[in-house]
Amino acid sequence: MFAILLSDKMDPFYHNVLSFPTVVFSVLLTLCLLFWLVAILGVLDISFLDLPDISDGADIESSFNNDTPSTPDAVAGVILKLKLNGVPLTIVISLIALFGWFISYYAVHLLFNYIPDGIIQYAVGLITIVVSSYIAALITAILIKPLRPLFKKIEQDIRKVVLGQTATVRTSRVDSNFGEAILEDGGAGLLLKVRSTGNIHYKKGDSVVLIEHQKEDNTFRVVSEEEFKGL
């Protein structure tokens, strides 16, 4: 097998993979493969790149149409318009990288021998990146459509399971506007956005109990263990 990979017949393949614009997708695809390897080992959660909940997207669509939307809202707006929402962003990026790589590779393999070297080839390469990414996004949107109900059900089940569980504050504080906590799940742990009520503050290392999920901003309302026992 390795003899085949190192043979002279593979030279055109390596040339196409490492030439612009395919090399852009080659790097992205390599990063995605490394991520999934780390995720399998339990070091990262597959949803660690996800933006705030955009399952319905009403507020984000409104923000996206403003003159100066925030960067997260602008990205979320693009995801909504391309129908790439409803599954973890890491899956979306991985699929776009994969299909973009294939499209770009064959574009280079079939067309770039007829394009003059220099600035023209780089200009065509940039266009190829944009077109390949767009087509890859459309293909990805089709493929993830049947997966949305599955991920939605999983998310709902997780919300039911975590309520009443104890998590540990990982940020410097938790108040009504800020905070994260880790819920141990036997693996890497679930990183959750949490909020306290009123003027109550918790500090790093405190144990808090998840009592309510706030769908609007995908956060969990928490109370101290002592308060929870008194509810």
C-alpha positions in Angstrom: 0.0 0.0 0.0 2.7 2.5 1.0 4.6 1.5 -2.2 1.6 2.7 -4.2 1.4 5.9 -2.3 5.1 6.6 -2.9 5.2 5.6 -6.6 5.7 8.0 -9.5 2.1 7.5 -10.6 1.0 9.3 -7.4 3.0 12.5 -8.3 0.1 14.2 -10.2 -2.2 13.5 -7.2 0.2 15.1 -4.7 0.8 18.0 -7.1 -3.0 18.7 -7.3 -3.5 18.2 -3.6 -0.7 20.7 -2.7 -1.3 23.2 -5.4 -3.5 26.3 -5.0 -6.5 26.4 -4.6 -6.8 22.7 -3.5 -4.2 23.2 -0.8 -6.6 25.5 1.1 -9.2 22.6 1.4 -6.4 20.1 2.0 -5.3 22.1 5.1 -8.9 22.6 6.3 -9.7 18.9 5.8 -6.5 17.9 7.7 -7.6 20.1 10.6 -11.0 18.5 10.6 -9.5 15.0 10.7 -7.3 16.0 13.6 -10.3 17.5 15.4 -12.3 14.3 15.0 -9.4 12.3 16.2 -9.2 14.4 19.4 -13.0 14.3 19.8 -13.0 10.5 19.6 -10.4 10.5 22.4 -12.8 12.6 24.5 -10.8 15.7 24.7 -13.2 18.0 22.9 -17.0 18.0 22.4 -18.3 18.0 18.9 -20.4 21.1 19.6 -17.6 23.3 20.9 -17.7 25.6 17.9 -21.4 26.0 17.9 -23.0 29.5 17.9 -25.9 30.4 20.1 -29.1 28.5 19.4 -30.2 29.2 15.8 -32.8 26.5 15.4 -35.6 29.0 14.6 -33.4 32.0 13.7 -36.0 34.8 14.0 -33.8 37.1 16.1 -30.7 36.3 14.2 -32.4 36.9 10.8 -33.4 40.3 12.1 -29.9 41.1 13.3 -28.3 39.8 10.1 -30.4 42.2 8.0 -29.2 45.2 10.1 -26.6 47.5 8.6 -23.9 46.4 11.2 -24.7 43.0 12.6 -22.3 41.5 15.1 -19.8 38.8 13.8 -21.6 35.9 15.5 -25.0 37.0 14.2 -23.6 37.6 10.7 -22.1 34.0 10.7 -25.3 32.6 12.1 -27.3 34.5 9.4 -25.2 33.0 6.6 -25.7 29.5 8.2 -29.4 30.0 8.3 -29.6 31.3 4.7 -27.7 28.3 3.4 -29.8 26.0 5.6 -26.8 24.6 7.5 -28.3 24.9 10.9 -29.7 22.2 13.1 -26.6 20.0 13.5 -23.2 20.7 15.2 -21.1 23.3 13.3 -18.1 20.9 13.4 -20.1 18.4 11.2 -21.0 21.2 8.8 -17.4 22.4 8.5 -16.1 18.9 8.0 -18.6 18.1 5.2 -17.9 21.4 3.4 -14.2 20.8 3.7 -14.6 17.3 2.2 -16.8 18.2 -0.7 -14.9 21.4 -1.3 -11.7 19.4 -1.5 -13.2 17.0 -4.1 -14.6 19.8 -6.3 -11.4 21.9 -6.1 -9.2 18.9 -6.7 -11.0 17.9 -10.0 -11.2 21.6 -11.0 -7.4 21.7 -10.8 -7.0 18.3 -12.4 -9.2 19.0 -15.4 -8.9 22.7 -16.0 -5.8 24.3 -14.6 -3.4 22.8 -17.2 -5.1 25.1 -19.7 -4.8 28.3 -17.6 -1.6 30.4 -17.8 0.6 30.5 -14.7 0.8 33.6 -12.6 -1.8 36.1 -11.5 -4.5 34.7 -13.8 -4.2 31.2 -12.3 -4.3 32.7 -8.8 -7.4 34.7 -9.7 -9.1 31.6 -11.1 -8.0 29.8 -8.0 -9.8 32.3 -5.7 -12.9 32.0 -7.8 -12.6 28.2 -7.6 -12.4 28.4 -3.7 -15.6 30.5 -3.6 -17.5 28.3 -6.1 -16.3 25.1 -4.5 -17.3 26.3 -1.0 -20.7 27.4 -2.2 -21.4 24.1 -4.0 -20.1 22.1 -1.1 -22.4 24.1 1.3 -25.4 23.3 -0.9 -24.5 19.6 -0.9 -24.0 19.7 2.8 -27.4 21.3 3.4 -29.1 18.5 1.5 -27.2 15.8 3.4 -27.8 17.2 6.9 -31.5 17.9 6.3 -32.6 14.4 7.5 -30.2 14.6 10.5 -31.8 17.7 12.0 -34.7 15.9 13.8 -32.2 13.4 15.2 -30.0 16.0 16.7 -33.0 18.0 17.9 -34.2 14.9 19.8 -30.8 14.3 21.2 -30.5 17.9 22.4 -34.0 17.7 24.0 -33.0 14.5 25.8 -29.8 16.0 27.1 -31.8 19.0 28.5 -34.1 16.6 30.3 -31.2 14.6 31.7 -29.1 17.5 32.9 -31.8 19.2 34.8 -31.4 18.5 38.5 -27.7 17.6 38.0 -24.8 19.2 39.8 -22.2 21.1 37.7 -19.0 22.9 38.7 -18.4 26.6 37.8 -15.4 27.0 35.5 -15.4 30.7 34.9 -14.3 33.4 37.4 -17.9 34.0 38.3 -21.5 33.2 37.5 -24.1 35.8 37.6 -27.4 36.7 35.8 -25.5 37.7 32.6 -22.3 35.5 32.5 -20.9 32.1 33.4 -20.1 28.6 32.4 -20.1 25.3 34.2 -18.9 21.8 33.5 -21.2 18.8 34.0 -19.2 15.6 34.4 -20.6 12.9 32.1 -17.9 10.3 32.3 -16.0 11.7 29.3 -14.7 15.2 28.6 -17.7 16.7 30.4 -20.4 19.0 29.1 -19.6 22.7 28.9 -22.8 24.6 29.6 -23.7 28.3 29.7 -25.2 29.0 33.1 -26.9 32.0 34.8 -27.8 32.7 38.4 -31.0 34.5 39.5 -31.2 38.0 40.9 -28.0 39.4 42.4 -26.6 36.0 43.4 -23.0 35.3 42.3 -21.0 32.1 42.3 -17.3 31.8 41.9 -15.0 29.3 40.2 -15.1 25.8 41.7 -18.6 26.3 43.3 -21.1 23.5 42.8 -24.4 24.5 41.3 -27.5 22.6 40.3 -29.1 23.0 36.9 -32.8 23.7 37.5 -34.2 25.3 34.3 -33.3 25.6 30.6 -33.7 29.0 28.9 -34.4 28.3 25.3 -34.0 32.0 24.2 -30.3 32.1 24.8 -29.6 28.4 25.4 -28.5 28.8 29.0 -29.3 27.0 32.2 -30.5 28.7 35.4 -28.6 27.4 38.4 -28.9 27.6 42.2 -26.5 26.4 44.9 -26.8 22.9 46.2 -28.1 24.3 49.5 -30.8 26.3 47.8 -31.8 23.3 45.6 -32.3 21.1 48.6 -34.6 23.7 50.1 -36.7 24.1 46.9 
